[in-house]
Amino acid sequence: MPKSSKKHATQHIGGTIMVVMMEVPEEHDAEFNRWYNEEHLPERLELPGYISARRFKLEEGNGVLKYLCIWEVEDASALNSKEKDAQSLRPSALRDRVYGYITQRARGVYTQIYPPVGSFEDHSGFHPERAVSGKGR
């Protein structure tokens, strides 16, 4: 691997991620996404140790589930806290319905192994293809 002469700053991020994948029948997508985006994400991100979350929908691939969420946390203790347990006990008719729609679910907790702290950042410059698609800086 070539070595760069540049030293790039790293940003502080959590050292642990939880990856959650779910499959939901198409006819329940709208309600599932409403629950996840409007209820589940905001509630979890209120908890100590939860830093961020990003959701994705499968574009192509075999043997993987349609929805993916990557939760960034300080460490795995956030996933088993008293606050999280208490939050999970809050009543929610929407959550109860949506849980019935989930046909498959997979979850993994990963601890960062490299770099030791932070993350590598993209310092390569302007990306014209991102500007055209609206996904750029």
C-alpha positions as CSV (number, residue, x, y, z in Angstrom):
1,M,0.0,0.0,0.0
2,P,1.5,3.4,-0.9
3,K,2.3,5.7,1.9
4,S,1.0,9.3,1.8
5,S,3.2,12.1,2.8
6,K,0.2,14.1,4.0
7,K,-1.0,13.9,7.5
8,H,-4.8,14.0,7.6
9,A,-6.8,14.9,10.7
10,T,-9.2,12.4,12.1
11,Q,-12.5,13.2,13.6
12,H,-13.8,11.8,16.9
13,I,-16.4,9.1,16.4
14,G,-17.6,6.2,18.5
15,G,-15.4,3.1,18.6
16,T,-18.3,0.8,18.2
17,I,-21.1,0.4,15.6
18,M,-24.2,-1.7,15.6
19,V,-25.4,-2.9,12.2
20,V,-29.0,-3.9,11.9
21,M,-30.6,-5.3,8.8
22,M,-34.3,-6.0,8.3
23,E,-36.6,-7.3,5.7
24,V,-40.2,-5.9,5.5
25,P,-42.8,-6.7,2.8
26,E,-43.2,-3.9,0.3
27,E,-46.8,-3.2,1.3
28,H,-45.5,-2.2,4.8
29,D,-42.5,-0.1,3.7
30,A,-44.1,3.3,4.3
31,E,-45.3,2.5,7.8
32,F,-42.0,0.8,8.7
33,N,-40.0,3.8,7.5
34,R,-42.2,6.2,9.3
35,W,-41.7,4.3,12.6
36,Y,-37.9,4.0,12.1
37,N,-37.3,7.6,10.9
38,E,-39.8,9.5,13.1
39,E,-39.9,7.4,16.3
40,H,-37.1,4.9,16.6
41,L,-34.1,7.0,15.5
42,P,-35.0,10.1,17.5
43,E,-35.7,8.0,20.7
44,R,-32.4,6.0,20.5
45,L,-30.4,9.1,19.8
46,E,-31.7,10.7,23.1
47,L,-29.8,8.0,25.0
48,P,-26.3,8.4,26.5
49,G,-23.6,6.8,24.3
50,Y,-25.6,6.9,21.0
51,I,-23.8,9.2,18.6
52,S,-25.4,8.8,15.2
53,A,-27.3,6.6,12.9
54,R,-27.6,6.2,9.1
55,R,-30.2,4.2,7.2
56,F,-29.9,2.6,3.8
57,K,-32.1,0.7,1.5
58,L,-30.6,-2.1,-0.6
59,E,-30.0,-1.1,-4.2
60,E,-28.5,-4.4,-5.4
61,G,-27.2,-7.6,-3.9
62,N,-28.0,-11.2,-3.1
63,G,-28.5,-12.8,0.3
64,V,-28.8,-9.5,2.2
65,L,-31.8,-7.8,3.8
66,K,-33.5,-4.8,2.3
67,Y,-33.0,-2.2,5.1
68,L,-29.7,-1.4,6.9
69,C,-29.1,0.9,9.8
70,I,-25.6,1.7,11.1
71,W,-25.7,3.0,14.6
72,E,-22.5,4.6,15.9
73,V,-22.0,4.4,19.7
74,E,-19.3,5.3,22.1
75,D,-19.0,1.7,23.2
76,A,-21.2,-1.4,23.5
77,S,-22.5,-0.4,27.0
78,A,-24.9,2.0,25.4
79,L,-26.7,-0.9,23.8
80,N,-27.4,-2.5,27.2
81,S,-28.1,0.5,29.4
82,K,-30.9,0.9,31.9
83,E,-32.0,4.0,29.9
84,K,-32.4,1.9,26.8
85,D,-34.3,-0.8,28.6
86,A,-36.7,1.8,30.1
87,Q,-37.1,3.4,26.7
88,S,-38.0,0.1,25.1
89,L,-40.9,-0.3,27.6
90,R,-42.6,3.0,26.5
91,P,-45.9,2.2,24.8
92,S,-46.0,2.6,21.1
93,A,-48.9,1.3,18.9
94,L,-46.9,2.1,15.8
95,R,-43.8,0.1,17.0
96,D,-46.0,-2.8,18.0
97,R,-47.6,-2.9,14.5
98,V,-44.3,-2.5,12.7
99,Y,-42.6,-5.3,14.7
100,G,-45.3,-7.6,13.2
101,Y,-44.2,-6.7,9.6
102,I,-40.5,-7.5,10.1
103,T,-39.9,-10.9,8.5
104,Q,-36.1,-11.2,9.0
105,R,-33.7,-9.3,11.2
106,A,-29.9,-9.5,11.6
107,R,-27.8,-7.5,14.1
108,G,-24.1,-7.3,14.7
109,V,-22.0,-5.2,17.1
110,Y,-18.5,-4.3,15.8
111,T,-15.6,-2.7,17.6
112,Q,-13.2,-0.5,15.6
113,I,-9.8,-2.0,15.1
114,Y,-8.2,0.5,12.8
115,P,-7.4,3.3,12.9
116,P,-7.0,3.2,16.7
117,V,-9.0,6.5,17.1
118,G,-11.3,8.4,14.8
119,S,-11.6,7.7,11.1
120,F,-9.9,8.4,7.8
121,E,-11.5,11.2,6.0
122,D,-11.7,11.9,2.3
123,H,-9.2,14.6,1.4
124,S,-9.0,13.9,-2.3
125,G,-10.7,17.0,-3.4
126,F,-13.7,17.9,-5.6
127,H,-15.8,15.0,-7.0
128,P,-17.6,16.3,-10.1
129,E,-19.9,13.2,-10.2
130,R,-21.2,14.1,-6.7
131,A,-21.9,17.6,-7.7
132,V,-24.0,16.5,-10.7
133,S,-26.0,14.0,-8.7
134,G,-26.6,16.3,-5.8
135,K,-24.6,14.1,-3.4
136,G,-21.5,16.2,-3.2
137,R,-20.2,18.9,-1.0
